Amino acid sequence: MGDPKNPRTAPLHLPPGCRFYPSEEELLDYYLTHKNTTALSDDDHHVFGFNVIKEVGIYDYDPFDLPEIACFPYGYGGRRRHWYCYTAKVVKGMGRRWRKAGGGYWKRKGRARDVVGRGVGHVVLGTRTSFVFYLGNSPKSAMRT
């Protein structure tokens, strides 16, 4: 869980009626672009700025154990949730991606899809890939969650 005294690790609590739900274009064009191009100091705490999405090593957790700093609750009593975080890609030998996490592994679902900007020229901003988590380490005995 996050430390409520540290704005960098404290979960974000929005007032009733508000919800953090950026589009794919906003995620890539605003949040990720600004994160990659701006160096933050320790005193730079923009609650609703581009750094509202935190870095989390998702491969250290099962999906149901992810830290609250990646959670953006909404709905009555915060019962519904969206999860956003940045994580580094882990690559093993021979350039293979390694997606083992906690008590299972992540498997890509479908193919990567282009995220296209709405501006003039419809520029491809990035790609979107969906993943499914499987409990267990063997593809034959793993259970999809």
QUICOR-V120278 format. One line per field, one symbol per residue. ss: DSSP state (2 for helix, 1 for strand, 0 for the rest). phi: phi as a letter, one per 40 degrees, with the letter a starting at -180 (. if undefined). burial: b if it has 9 or more other C-alpha atoms within 8 Angstrom, else e. A space follows every 10 residues. Layout:
ss=???
phi=???
burial=???
This chain:
ss=0000000000 0000000000 0002222222 2222222000 0000000002 2200100222 0022200222 1111022201 1110010000 1022201001 1001111111 1111110000 0001111111 1111100000 00110
phi=.ccccbccbc ccbccdgbac acccccdccb ccccccbbcc ccccbcdbcc cccccbcccc bcdcbdcccc bbcagcggcc abbbacaccb bcdggccbbc afcaacbcbg bcbcbbcccc gfcccibbbc bbcbchbbdc bcbcb
burial=ebeeeebebb bbeeeeeeee eeeebbbbbb bbbbbeeeee eeeeeeeeeb bbbbebbbbe bbeeebbbbb bbbbeeeeee bbebbbeeee eeeeeeeebb bbbbbbbbee eeebbbbeee eebbbebebb ebbbbbbeee ebeee
